[in-house]
Amino acid sequence: METFRRDVPQGKLEGSCDPRFGELAREFERNFLERGELGASVCVSVQGKTVVDMWGGTARRRDEVPWTRDTVSIVYSCTKGMTALCAHMLASRGQLDLDAPVAEYWPEFARNGKERATVRMLLDHSVGLPAYRTQLRADGCVDWDYMVETLASEAPFWEPGTRNGYHMLNFGWTVGEIVRRVSGKSLGTFFREQVAQPLGADFWIGTPEEIESRVAPMSAYKPSEGDMTGEFLQAVASDLSSIPSLSLFNTGGFDANSRACHAAEIGGAGGISNARALARIYGPLACGGSLHGVKLVEADHIPRMSEVAVATQRDATLLIPTRFSLGYMKSMDNRRRPFGDKDSAILSSAAFGHVGAGGSIGFADPVEGLSFGYTMNRMGPGVMLNARGQALVDAAYRALGYRTNVSGVWTR
């Protein structure tokens, strides 16, 4: 590992990098010089060995606070990967049957057309609850019982299992409630005790007050003149009763920079972390389920987490082609769509993980033993990767000998 230090207009970049991943270090610097990065971290491990660990820029622009080694930020839907992991750990231990009816664990859920819904449908975004029709109260998202009780009484937007649509915030309450019912512990408690603490990972679903001083607030993406408005944003603006609009605006007051939301266990988008923790948690999943004495799942459970479960040409929420395994995103290539949104996240065919709105990502590649994390505090366009995160992912795969992603996945 070589020491990495650079000065950029946003502050200092620091860390270390294996010379083989020098291109990734250069792309990290370019993110600040050319792609509008404010503050960020990136970490890569291969076969359990850290080969990249870099951070820098500005954490809080108003106070000119630098992004340091231990800075954390909200990682939006990267949190879904952690919520799904908790469910898979219970399944791997034989405590949760992924093919069982949800009603077996959560009887109140089985009403208004959801009686035949299965746990698998919660994980693959096909259960039909991508948004709430009920107008939520302003502080609803920080009240777990209120959110899950309201969700249980909702009618699905489609017959469960017949199509899929990305469950933005709701994934955290559907899958998270199953974790709570089966384990007897809240989602955040189970995750902390069974995942974060054993791995020494600085990832929180329900962030303590003492961590707050290290949290970098998020800056929203500001569209530039001439930016294309895709179908998703058109639907958000034109039809307030649409799934896209309800998913974004009927959230019970979710605010990424709110202390109340940081403290709440919002398993669909409220996790707080950095790249090092993401790479550390995905490390065992990249290495057969266990790493450095910590077992998350049995090795034969990894394919249940990594294989494509649903794929569609038109996601009911995002209105683009999407591909999911049980709880995780697979490589999605919409770069060449002739119209509408072009949100993409190009990985290898083996990789599975999750992006966060604005561009963060964590994933595992079991073929390469690769685990990857990238977080930032200035959002980019869309809900998938943008040029900043994709450039880092691309450089990581090239360092491992991959040649091209023209097919929609990275290949040798």
CORLINMO-V229668 format. One record per residue. PHI is phi in radians with two decimals (* if undefined). Layout:
PHI
PHI
//
This chain:
*
-1.93
-1.18
-2.05
-2.50
-2.52
-1.84
-2.27
-0.97
-1.47
2.34
-1.80
-1.90
-2.43
2.33
-2.59
-2.72
-1.11
-0.94
-1.07
-1.83
-1.05
-1.09
-1.10
-1.07
-1.16
-1.19
-1.06
-1.13
-1.09
-0.98
-1.41
-1.43
-2.21
-2.05
1.39
-1.11
-1.87
-2.48
-2.89
-2.48
-2.48
-2.53
-2.36
-2.21
-2.25
0.92
1.46
-1.87
-1.24
-2.01
-2.51
-2.64
-2.37
-2.76
2.69
1.61
-2.01
-1.48
-2.25
-1.12
-1.05
-1.76
0.97
-1.49
-1.29
-1.41
-1.84
-0.97
-1.84
-1.14
-2.22
-2.62
-1.20
-2.00
0.80
-1.31
-0.97
-1.07
-1.02
-1.07
-1.32
-1.11
-1.08
-1.01
-1.04
-1.13
-1.17
-1.09
-1.15
-1.17
-1.10
-1.48
1.43
-1.59
-2.34
-1.70
-1.17
-1.70
-1.37
-1.06
-0.95
-1.04
-1.12
-1.88
-2.40
-0.99
-1.13
-1.25
-1.45
-2.68
0.98
1.67
-1.89
-1.08
-1.75
-1.16
-1.96
-1.05
-0.95
-1.18
-1.15
-1.33
-1.75
1.18
-1.92
-1.30
1.62
-2.15
-1.25
-2.68
-1.62
-1.41
-1.07
-1.22
-1.41
-1.25
-1.07
-1.93
-1.09
-1.15
-1.63
-1.98
-0.96
-1.05
-1.07
-1.19
-1.31
-1.18
-1.14
-1.10
-1.08
-1.52
-1.27
-1.49
-1.24
-1.32
-2.63
-1.07
-0.89
1.59
-1.64
-2.77
-2.35
-2.67
-0.96
-1.65
-0.98
-1.48
-1.15
-0.93
-1.16
-1.54
-1.24
-1.18
-1.09
-1.22
-1.08
-1.02
-1.14
-1.14
-1.37
-1.49
1.38
-2.20
-1.10
-0.95
-1.12
-1.20
-1.04
-1.08
-1.10
-1.32
-1.74
-2.15
-1.11
-1.16
-1.04
-1.59
1.11
-1.75
-1.49
-2.28
-2.26
-1.99
1.79
-1.54
-1.13
-0.98
-1.20
-1.50
-1.00
-1.16
-1.66
-1.46
-1.52
-1.14
-1.55
-1.85
-1.22
-1.27
-1.95
-1.01
-1.63
-1.05
1.64
-1.08
-1.27
-1.68
-1.41
-1.07
-1.04
-1.19
-1.11
-1.17
-1.02
-1.41
-1.65
-2.43
-1.17
-1.65
-1.29
-1.05
-0.99
-1.18
-1.11
-1.10
-1.48
-1.91
-1.70
-1.98
1.22
1.48
-1.08
-2.42
-1.07
-1.83
-1.53
-1.06
-1.09
-1.26
-1.07
-1.28
-1.26
-1.62
-1.72
-1.29
-1.61
-2.89
-1.81
-1.20
-2.16
-2.90
-2.47
-1.11
-1.04
-1.20
-1.05
-1.11
-1.18
-1.28
-1.31
-0.96
-1.05
-1.22
-1.43
-2.19
1.46
1.75
-2.36
-2.82
0.90
1.45
-1.96
-1.80
-1.68
-2.49
-1.20
-1.02
-1.32
-1.56
-0.99
-1.06
-1.18
-1.54
-1.85
-1.37
-1.05
-1.81
-2.46
-2.57
-2.49
-1.43
-2.61
-1.07
-1.13
-1.77
-1.43
1.12
-2.36
-1.12
-2.38
-2.43
-2.32
-1.59
-1.39
1.76
-2.30
-1.49
-1.83
-0.94
-2.25
-2.09
-2.03
-1.10
-1.84
-1.07
-1.31
-2.71
1.27
-1.24
-2.06
-0.95
-2.52
-2.64
-1.67
-2.13
-1.46
-1.19
-1.46
-1.26
-2.57
3.13
-2.71
-1.55
-2.10
-0.86
1.60
2.26
-1.28
-2.81
-2.40
-2.78
-2.11
-2.17
-1.16
-1.20
-1.66
1.12
-1.69
-2.18
-2.46
-2.46
-2.54
-2.34
-2.73
-2.12
-2.03
-1.22
-1.79
-1.25
1.37
-2.02
-1.94
-1.30
-2.07
-1.05
-1.19
-1.17
-1.12
-1.07
-1.26
-1.07
-1.03
-1.14
-1.10
-1.19
-1.11
-1.11
-1.59
1.68
-1.36
-1.80
-2.66
-2.15
-1.09
-1.39
1.82
-2.39
-1.29
-2.33
-1.44
//
